Amino acid sequence: MELNDRQHKIIEIVKKQAPITGEQIAEHLNVTRATLRPDLSILTMSGFLEARPRVGYFYTGRTSETIVYEEIMKMQVKQFQSTPVVIPESASAYKAVCEMFVEDVGSLFVVDEHGLLSGVLSRKDLLRAAIGSQDMNQVPVSVIMSRMPNIAYCKQKDTVLDVALLLIKKEVDAVPVVQERGNGFEVIGRMTKTNITKAFVSFAHGKNPEKS
Amino acid sequence: MELNDRQHKIIEIVKKQAPITGEQIAEHLNVTRATLRPDLSILTMSGFLEARPRVGYFYTGRTSETIVYEEIMKMQVKQFQSTPVVIPESASAYKAVCEMFVEDVGSLFVVDEHGLLSGVLSRKDLLRAAIGSQDMNQVPVSVIMSRMPNIAYCKQKDTVLDVALLLIKKEVDAVPVVQERGNGFEVIGRMTKTNITKAFVSFAHGKNPEKS
């Protein structure tokens, strides 16, 4: 939304002197209160200013950019997560590769005897093991996995943006979605760069009137 | 931006009867032209309606949703692509795995003797080969790669959204960015789900006034 010069001036005045009445703003600009009425309506309706009866105008700090950001921040893990694939610590690396192909996932989550998260296994971990000299049938996944507490994870109420930042920072393709149980974490979902890509497409299409 | 009931009604009237004058709209709503003035100002300033002098109001089809979509459509491959890693068709699968670890990428692009794209090699392709019975040193990548013309690719002027859709549809993690040369394609970049994730973060932060 494009504001005109006078509207920008009004915002500057309100920023500095809030709360300020319409009459006072009009005085600053050397115009009548009636002249300002449409401008003040536009600024309050579009969320830039807030008008409190008998007090005056306040600056909300909300702009069209902020509003887009707020829309993005509404996208939560629970709307976009996938089903996790878990295997026990004792499973062999060979079994893990098979599981990855059968389930068509890029990451497996390893759980201990209580079913709590103990590690993460990526295609990269398995590829490294596979070209090594070890027999993949003899190596348990617990030897080659990334291990707690050095594992990035997220929760269902986290935002998609939080997870995107985490994946980039930790340089991983996926993180488990967890919830606390006892003194550990139960794995209840999976968030990957594929989920982020899908969230991005869904956000863009939600904003494309031709698709909706 | 939140519109009120009357503003929604005005948009509906203009959609059906454009071009229509302010007086005519006022008549439809049983109010005076003066009453409508702030509403019409808001609707034209925020881009919903266009006012042409001596003609009347038109519906532009632009809404705040459209404006966000237009912003997303401005993000192009050339702003977000990474450097590609290429290997010759004759390289061994073992050499390809080493290259993947050294360069820390999830996909390699395979080129023929003229340096033109002939295949794509993913971690999944290499993992499948690695747990097979073949000797990774003896298998050339040309045997295990996905081969032209069954390869998804993109160009620098494509949008990030186009590529996101392509990665989801083809179920791949990366596509080469190519340009035509002779009767083939030269590889000039790499677009992955990581690049999409970074584009998403960058879009969100570009819209976060606290970060800019």
Chai-1 contact restraints between the chains, C-beta under 6 A:
chainA,res_idxA,chainB,res_idxB,connection_type,confidence,min_distance_angstrom,max_distance_angstrom,comment,restraint_id
A,M1,B,S46,contact,1.0,0.0,6.0,A-B,restraint_1
A,P38,B,P38,contact,1.0,0.0,6.0,A-B,restraint_2
A,P38,B,S41,contact,1.0,0.0,6.0,A-B,restraint_3
A,S41,B,P38,contact,1.0,0.0,6.0,A-B,restraint_4
A,I42,B,I42,contact,1.0,0.0,6.0,A-B,restraint_5
A,I42,B,M45,contact,1.0,0.0,6.0,A-B,restraint_6
A,M45,B,I42,contact,1.0,0.0,6.0,A-B,restraint_7
A,S46,B,M1,contact,1.0,0.0,6.0,A-B,restraint_8
A,E65,B,K207,contact,1.0,0.0,6.0,A-B,restraint_9
A,E65,B,P209,contact,1.0,0.0,6.0,A-B,restraint_10
A,T66,B,P209,contact,1.0,0.0,6.0,A-B,restraint_11
A,V68,B,V68,contact,1.0,0.0,6.0,A-B,restraint_12
A,V68,B,K207,contact,1.0,0.0,6.0,A-B,restraint_13
A,Y69,B,K207,contact,1.0,0.0,6.0,A-B,restraint_14
A,Y69,B,N208,contact,1.0,0.0,6.0,A-B,restraint_15
A,I72,B,A204,contact,1.0,0.0,6.0,A-B,restraint_16
A,V97,B,I131,contact,1.0,0.0,6.0,A-B,restraint_17
A,R123,B,R123,contact,1.0,0.0,6.0,A-B,restraint_18
A,R123,B,L127,contact,1.0,0.0,6.0,A-B,restraint_19
A,L126,B,L127,contact,1.0,0.0,6.0,A-B,restraint_20
A,L127,B,R123,contact,1.0,0.0,6.0,A-B,restraint_21
A,L127,B,L126,contact,1.0,0.0,6.0,A-B,restraint_22
A,L127,B,L127,contact,1.0,0.0,6.0,A-B,restraint_23
A,A130,B,A130,contact,1.0,0.0,6.0,A-B,restraint_24
A,A130,B,I131,contact,1.0,0.0,6.0,A-B,restraint_25
A,I131,B,V97,contact,1.0,0.0,6.0,A-B,restraint_26
A,I131,B,A130,contact,1.0,0.0,6.0,A-B,restraint_27
A,L161,B,A204,contact,1.0,0.0,6.0,A-B,restraint_28
A,A164,B,T197,contact,1.0,0.0,6.0,A-B,restraint_29
A,A164,B,F200,contact,1.0,0.0,6.0,A-B,restraint_30
A,A164,B,V201,contact,1.0,0.0,6.0,A-B,restraint_31
A,L167,B,T197,contact,1.0,0.0,6.0,A-B,restraint_32
A,K193,B,K193,contact,1.0,0.0,6.0,A-B,restraint_33
A,K193,B,T197,contact,1.0,0.0,6.0,A-B,restraint_34
A,I196,B,T197,contact,1.0,0.0,6.0,A-B,restraint_35
A,T197,B,A164,contact,1.0,0.0,6.0,A-B,restraint_36
A,T197,B,L167,contact,1.0,0.0,6.0,A-B,restraint_37
A,T197,B,K193,contact,1.0,0.0,6.0,A-B,restraint_38
A,T197,B,I196,contact,1.0,0.0,6.0,A-B,restraint_39
A,F200,B,A164,contact,1.0,0.0,6.0,A-B,restraint_40
A,F200,B,F200,contact,1.0,0.0,6.0,A-B,restraint_41
A,V201,B,A164,contact,1.0,0.0,6.0,A-B,restraint_42
A,A204,B,I72,contact,1.0,0.0,6.0,A-B,restraint_43
A,A204,B,L161,contact,1.0,0.0,6.0,A-B,restraint_44
A,K207,B,E65,contact,1.0,0.0,6.0,A-B,restraint_45
A,K207,B,V68,contact,1.0,0.0,6.0,A-B,restraint_46
A,K207,B,Y69,contact,1.0,0.0,6.0,A-B,restraint_47
A,N208,B,Y69,contact,1.0,0.0,6.0,A-B,restraint_48
A,P209,B,E65,contact,1.0,0.0,6.0,A-B,restraint_49
A,P209,B,T66,contact,1.0,0.0,6.0,A-B,restraint_50
